[in-house]
Amino acid sequence: MKVREILLPNYGIHLYESKHNEGNVVNEHHHHIHQILYAIEGQGEILLDGKKYNITQDQFALIVPNSSHSIFSHSRLTLLVLAFDIHSFGTFGEHELNDELFNVSQFFNPNPISSSELRQTLRKMLYEQTSEDSFSGWALKIHLLQILLIIIRSGEKSHIQDTNSLRSERIKNYIDTYYYEPLTTNEIAAKLGISSRYVNTIFKEYYHKTPTQYLTEVRIEIAKKLLTNTNKDIVTICFEIGYETLSTFYRAFKNTMNISPNQYRRLNQDH
Protein backbone atom coordinates (compact mmCIF):
# COMPACT_ATOMS: atom_id res chain seq x y z
CA MET A 1 0.00 0.00 0.00
CA LYS A 2 1.38 3.35 -1.05
CA VAL A 3 2.42 6.02 1.44
CA ARG A 4 1.50 9.57 0.43
CA GLU A 5 3.52 12.26 2.10
CA ILE A 6 1.81 15.51 3.11
CA LEU A 7 4.16 18.38 3.83
CA LEU A 8 3.08 20.43 6.83
CA PRO A 9 4.29 23.89 7.89
CA ASN A 10 6.29 24.11 11.10
CA TYR A 11 3.14 24.55 13.22
CA GLY A 12 1.90 21.15 12.00
CA ILE A 13 -1.46 21.97 10.35
CA HIS A 14 -2.55 22.32 6.72
CA LEU A 15 -6.09 22.78 5.37
CA TYR A 16 -6.68 22.44 1.65
CA GLU A 17 -9.30 21.66 -0.99
CA SER A 18 -9.46 18.28 -2.77
CA LYS A 19 -11.62 18.14 -5.93
CA HIS A 20 -12.86 14.93 -7.52
CA ASN A 21 -14.79 14.65 -10.79
CA GLU A 22 -17.53 12.06 -11.27
CA GLY A 23 -16.03 8.56 -11.43
CA ASN A 24 -12.68 9.69 -10.06
CA VAL A 25 -10.83 7.12 -7.94
CA VAL A 26 -8.16 7.83 -5.36
CA ASN A 27 -6.42 4.49 -4.90
CA GLU A 28 -5.85 2.96 -1.50
CA HIS A 29 -3.05 4.66 0.43
CA HIS A 30 -2.09 5.91 3.88
CA HIS A 31 -0.29 8.79 5.60
CA HIS A 32 1.92 9.17 8.64
CA ILE A 33 -0.26 11.93 10.11
CA HIS A 34 -3.93 12.53 10.97
CA GLN A 35 -6.47 13.75 8.44
CA ILE A 36 -10.07 14.94 8.56
CA LEU A 37 -11.87 14.70 5.20
CA TYR A 38 -14.94 16.98 5.27
CA ALA A 39 -17.39 16.91 2.34
CA ILE A 40 -18.65 20.34 1.28
CA GLU A 41 -20.23 19.26 -2.04
CA GLY A 42 -21.22 16.13 -3.94
CA GLN A 43 -21.43 12.43 -3.19
CA GLY A 44 -19.02 9.54 -3.12
CA GLU A 45 -17.66 6.58 -1.21
CA ILE A 46 -14.77 6.35 1.18
CA LEU A 47 -13.09 3.09 2.15
CA LEU A 48 -11.60 3.16 5.68
CA ASP A 49 -9.56 0.13 6.70
CA GLY A 50 -11.73 -2.10 4.53
CA LYS A 51 -15.10 -0.59 5.58
CA LYS A 52 -17.09 1.32 2.96
CA TYR A 53 -19.09 4.48 3.75
CA ASN A 54 -21.21 6.73 1.54
CA ILE A 55 -20.13 10.33 2.02
CA THR A 56 -22.08 13.48 1.16
CA GLN A 57 -22.24 17.12 2.23
CA ASP A 58 -21.34 17.82 5.90
CA GLN A 59 -20.25 14.24 6.58
CA PHE A 60 -16.62 13.57 7.34
CA ALA A 61 -14.00 10.96 8.13
CA LEU A 62 -11.28 11.07 10.76
CA ILE A 63 -8.27 9.16 9.41
CA VAL A 64 -5.49 8.20 11.80
CA PRO A 65 -1.84 7.63 10.84
CA ASN A 66 -1.11 4.52 8.76
CA SER A 67 -4.83 3.85 8.19
CA SER A 68 -5.60 2.64 4.66
CA HIS A 69 -8.24 4.61 2.76
CA SER A 70 -9.46 5.32 -0.76
CA ILE A 71 -12.09 7.57 -2.35
CA PHE A 72 -14.56 7.05 -5.21
CA SER A 73 -16.72 9.95 -6.39
CA HIS A 74 -20.29 9.36 -7.64
CA SER A 75 -20.55 13.00 -8.72
CA ARG A 76 -18.37 16.06 -8.53
CA LEU A 77 -17.06 15.74 -4.98
CA THR A 78 -15.28 18.52 -3.11
CA LEU A 79 -13.56 17.75 0.18
CA LEU A 80 -11.77 19.93 2.66
CA VAL A 81 -8.71 18.06 3.88
CA LEU A 82 -7.45 19.01 7.32
CA ALA A 83 -4.03 17.38 7.78
CA PHE A 84 -2.29 17.68 11.12
CA ASP A 85 0.46 16.25 13.27
CA ILE A 86 -1.11 15.64 16.66
CA HIS A 87 2.33 15.79 18.29
CA SER A 88 2.61 19.44 17.26
CA PHE A 89 0.52 20.16 20.36
CA GLY A 90 3.42 18.98 22.51
CA THR A 91 2.54 17.51 25.88
CA PHE A 92 -1.14 18.33 25.46
CA GLY A 93 -1.33 16.42 22.18
CA GLU A 94 0.62 13.43 23.40
CA HIS A 95 -1.56 12.85 26.44
CA GLU A 96 -5.09 14.33 26.49
CA LEU A 97 -5.56 13.79 22.76
CA ASN A 98 -3.84 10.42 22.61
CA ASP A 99 -6.93 8.36 23.39
CA GLU A 100 -8.95 5.74 21.56
CA LEU A 101 -10.91 8.22 19.46
CA PHE A 102 -7.77 9.50 17.77
CA ASN A 103 -6.20 6.06 17.32
CA VAL A 104 -8.98 4.55 15.19
CA SER A 105 -10.25 5.86 11.85
CA GLN A 106 -13.96 6.66 12.01
CA PHE A 107 -16.77 8.02 9.84
CA PHE A 108 -19.09 10.71 11.22
CA ASN A 109 -22.57 11.90 10.27
CA PRO A 110 -22.84 14.95 12.56
CA ASN A 111 -26.12 16.46 13.70
CA PRO A 112 -27.02 19.90 12.27
CA ILE A 113 -25.72 21.86 15.27
CA SER A 114 -22.34 20.10 15.28
CA SER A 115 -22.16 20.43 11.51
CA SER A 116 -22.78 24.18 11.70
CA GLU A 117 -20.03 24.55 14.30
CA LEU A 118 -17.61 22.55 12.17
CA ARG A 119 -18.31 24.59 9.04
CA GLN A 120 -17.78 27.88 10.87
CA THR A 121 -14.54 26.69 12.46
CA LEU A 122 -13.20 25.43 9.13
CA ARG A 123 -13.99 28.83 7.60
CA LYS A 124 -11.99 30.49 10.38
CA MET A 125 -9.08 28.16 9.67
CA LEU A 126 -9.16 28.98 5.96
CA TYR A 127 -9.05 32.67 6.83
CA GLU A 128 -6.15 32.27 9.24
CA GLN A 129 -4.22 30.17 6.75
CA THR A 130 -4.68 32.88 4.11
CA SER A 131 -3.79 35.79 6.39
CA GLU A 132 -0.40 34.30 7.34
CA ASP A 133 0.31 36.83 10.08
CA SER A 134 2.58 36.12 13.04
CA PHE A 135 -0.30 34.59 15.04
CA SER A 136 -1.79 32.37 12.30
CA GLY A 137 -0.12 29.18 13.47
CA TRP A 138 -1.30 29.79 17.01
CA ALA A 139 -4.87 30.53 15.82
CA LEU A 140 -4.93 27.40 13.63
CA LYS A 141 -4.00 25.22 16.61
CA ILE A 142 -6.79 26.77 18.68
CA HIS A 143 -9.35 26.16 15.93
CA LEU A 144 -8.12 22.59 15.40
CA LEU A 145 -8.60 21.89 19.10
CA GLN A 146 -12.15 23.26 18.78
CA ILE A 147 -12.81 20.83 15.92
CA LEU A 148 -11.43 17.88 17.88
CA LEU A 149 -13.61 18.89 20.84
CA ILE A 150 -16.69 19.05 18.60
CA ILE A 151 -15.88 15.57 17.30
CA ILE A 152 -15.50 14.18 20.82
CA ARG A 153 -18.74 15.76 22.02
CA SER A 154 -20.87 15.02 18.98
CA GLY A 155 -20.25 11.27 18.95
CA GLU A 156 -22.81 11.08 16.16
CA LYS A 157 -22.10 8.05 13.99
CA SER A 158 -25.61 6.87 13.12
CA HIS A 159 -27.72 7.61 10.06
CA ILE A 160 -30.99 7.78 12.03
CA GLN A 161 -33.33 10.49 10.76
CA ASP A 162 -33.39 13.59 12.95
CA THR A 163 -36.74 13.39 14.77
CA ASN A 164 -38.30 16.13 16.88
CA SER A 165 -37.27 14.36 20.09
CA LEU A 166 -33.66 14.21 18.93
CA ARG A 167 -33.78 17.85 17.86
CA SER A 168 -35.16 18.87 21.23
CA GLU A 169 -32.45 16.93 23.03
CA ARG A 170 -29.78 18.55 20.86
CA ILE A 171 -31.16 22.01 21.58
CA LYS A 172 -31.08 21.23 25.30
CA ASN A 173 -27.53 19.86 25.13
CA TYR A 174 -26.43 22.89 23.13
CA ILE A 175 -27.83 25.26 25.74
CA ASP A 176 -26.24 23.20 28.54
CA THR A 177 -22.86 23.51 26.84
CA TYR A 178 -22.99 27.09 25.51
CA TYR A 179 -25.20 28.89 28.05
CA TYR A 180 -22.49 31.57 28.43
CA GLU A 181 -22.89 32.70 24.82
CA PRO A 182 -25.48 35.33 23.78
CA LEU A 183 -27.85 32.64 22.52
CA THR A 184 -31.13 33.37 20.78
CA THR A 185 -33.82 31.12 19.40
CA ASN A 186 -33.03 32.44 15.92
CA GLU A 187 -29.39 31.36 16.21
CA ILE A 188 -30.35 27.87 17.36
CA ALA A 189 -32.91 27.61 14.55
CA ALA A 190 -30.31 28.62 11.97
CA LYS A 191 -27.97 25.86 13.17
CA LEU A 192 -30.76 23.28 12.79
CA GLY A 193 -32.02 24.67 9.50
CA ILE A 194 -35.58 25.16 10.78
CA SER A 195 -37.69 28.16 11.79
CA SER A 196 -37.47 29.76 15.24
CA ARG A 197 -41.19 29.11 15.71
CA TYR A 198 -40.64 25.41 15.07
CA VAL A 199 -37.72 25.38 17.56
CA ASN A 200 -40.00 26.81 20.23
CA THR A 201 -42.81 24.38 19.36
CA ILE A 202 -40.78 21.15 19.48
CA PHE A 203 -38.78 22.16 22.54
CA LYS A 204 -41.91 23.12 24.46
CA GLU A 205 -43.55 19.86 23.44
CA TYR A 206 -40.82 17.80 25.14
CA TYR A 207 -39.66 20.09 27.97
CA HIS A 208 -42.79 22.22 28.59
CA LYS A 209 -40.86 25.48 28.30
CA THR A 210 -39.24 27.52 25.56
CA PRO A 211 -35.49 27.39 24.87
CA THR A 212 -35.20 30.94 26.22
CA GLN A 213 -36.89 29.95 29.48
CA TYR A 214 -34.61 26.93 29.78
CA LEU A 215 -31.53 29.07 29.08
CA THR A 216 -32.55 31.39 31.92
CA GLU A 217 -33.00 28.41 34.27
CA VAL A 218 -29.55 27.05 33.43
CA ARG A 219 -27.89 30.42 33.94
CA ILE A 220 -29.65 31.10 37.24
CA GLU A 221 -28.79 27.65 38.62
CA ILE A 222 -25.11 28.24 37.85
CA ALA A 223 -25.33 31.74 39.32
CA LYS A 224 -26.76 30.31 42.54
CA LYS A 225 -23.80 27.93 42.90
CA LEU A 226 -21.31 30.72 42.22
CA LEU A 227 -23.02 33.04 44.70
CA THR A 228 -22.98 30.35 47.39
CA ASN A 229 -19.62 28.69 46.82
CA THR A 230 -17.38 31.55 45.66
CA ASN A 231 -16.58 35.11 46.54
CA LYS A 232 -16.70 36.30 42.94
CA ASP A 233 -18.13 39.75 42.37
CA ILE A 234 -21.69 39.69 41.09
CA VAL A 235 -20.65 41.54 37.96
CA THR A 236 -18.13 38.75 37.25
CA ILE A 237 -20.81 36.09 37.76
CA CYS A 238 -23.09 38.04 35.43
CA PHE A 239 -20.36 38.04 32.78
CA GLU A 240 -19.45 34.37 33.32
CA ILE A 241 -22.95 33.03 32.76
CA GLY A 242 -23.61 35.03 29.60
CA TYR A 243 -25.52 38.17 30.55
CA GLU A 244 -24.44 41.32 28.76
CA THR A 245 -25.63 43.77 31.44
CA LEU A 246 -25.90 43.64 35.21
CA SER A 247 -29.47 44.98 35.12
CA THR A 248 -30.58 42.10 32.87
CA PHE A 249 -28.99 39.57 35.24
CA TYR A 250 -30.61 41.17 38.31
CA ARG A 251 -34.00 41.19 36.64
CA ALA A 252 -33.75 37.54 35.52
CA PHE A 253 -32.51 36.41 38.95
CA LYS A 254 -35.21 38.27 40.87
CA ASN A 255 -37.97 37.05 38.52
CA THR A 256 -36.80 33.47 39.11
CA MET A 257 -35.87 33.52 42.81
CA ASN A 258 -38.01 36.44 44.10
CA ILE A 259 -34.92 37.93 45.76
CA SER A 260 -31.85 39.73 44.46
CA PRO A 261 -28.46 38.03 43.94
CA ASN A 262 -27.06 39.97 46.93
CA GLN A 263 -29.87 38.78 49.20
CA TYR A 264 -29.45 35.19 47.96
CA ARG A 265 -25.73 35.30 48.73
CA ARG A 266 -26.26 36.66 52.23
CA LEU A 267 -28.88 34.03 53.05
CA ASN A 268 -26.89 31.08 51.72
CA GLN A 269 -23.32 31.94 52.67
CA ASP A 270 -24.34 32.26 56.31
CA HIS A 271 -25.27 28.57 56.45
Rosetta blueprint (number, residue, H / E / L):
1 M L
2 K E
3 V E
4 R L
5 E L
6 I L
7 L L
8 L L
9 P L
10 N L
11 Y L
12 G L
13 I E
14 H E
15 L E
16 Y E
17 E E
18 S E
19 K E
20 H E
21 N L
22 E L
23 G L
24 N L
25 V E
26 V E
27 N E
28 E E
29 H E
30 H E
31 H L
32 H L
33 I L
34 H E
35 Q E
36 I E
37 L E
38 Y E
39 A E
40 I E
41 E E
42 G L
43 Q E
44 G E
45 E E
46 I E
47 L E
48 L E
49 D L
50 G L
51 K E
52 K E
53 Y E
54 N E
55 I E
56 T E
57 Q L
58 D L
59 Q L
60 F E
61 A E
62 L E
63 I E
64 V L
65 P L
66 N L
67 S L
68 S L
69 H E
70 S E
71 I E
72 F E
73 S E
74 H L
75 S L
76 R L
77 L E
78 T E
79 L E
80 L E
81 V E
82 L E
83 A E
84 F E
85 D L
86 I H
87 H H
88 S H
89 F H
90 G L
91 T H
92 F H
93 G H
94 E H
95 H H
96 E L
97 L L
98 N L
99 D L
100 E H
101 L H
102 F H
103 N H
104 V L
105 S L
106 Q E
107 F E
108 F E
109 N L
110 P L
111 N L
112 P H
113 I H
114 S H
115 S H
116 S H
117 E H
118 L H
119 R H
120 Q H
121 T H
122 L H
123 R H
124 K H
125 M H
126 L H
127 Y H
128 E H
129 Q H
130 T H
131 S H
132 E L
133 D L
134 S L
135 F L
136 S H
137 G H
138 W H
139 A H
140 L H
141 K H
142 I H
143 H H
144 L H
145 L H
146 Q H
147 I H
148 L H
149 L H
150 I H
151 I H
152 I H
153 R H
154 S H
155 G L
156 E L
157 K L
158 S L
159 H L
160 I L
161 Q L
162 D L
163 T L
164 N H
165 S H
166 L H
167 R H
168 S H
169 E H
170 R H
171 I H
172 K H
173 N H
174 Y H
175 I H
176 D H
177 T H
178 Y H
179 Y L
180 Y L
181 E L
182 P L
183 L L
184 T L
185 T H
186 N H
187 E H
188 I H
189 A H
190 A H
191 K H
192 L H
193 G L
194 I L
195 S L
196 S H
197 R H
198 Y H
199 V H
200 N H
201 T H
202 I H
203 F H
204 K H
205 E H
206 Y H
207 Y H
208 H L
209 K L
210 T L
211 P H
212 T H
213 Q H
214 Y H
215 L H
216 T H
217 E H
218 V H
219 R H
220 I H
221 E H
222 I H
223 A H
224 K H
225 K H
226 L H
227 L H
228 T H
229 N H
230 T L
231 N L
232 K L
233 D L
234 I H
235 V H
236 T H
237 I H
238 C H
239 F H
240 E H
241 I L
242 G L
243 Y L
244 E L
245 T L
246 L H
247 S H
248 T H
249 F H
250 Y H
251 R H
252 A H
253 F H
254 K H
255 N H
256 T H
257 M H
258 N L
259 I L
260 S L
261 P H
262 N H
263 Q H
264 Y H
265 R H
266 R H
267 L H
268 N H
269 Q H
270 D L
271 H L
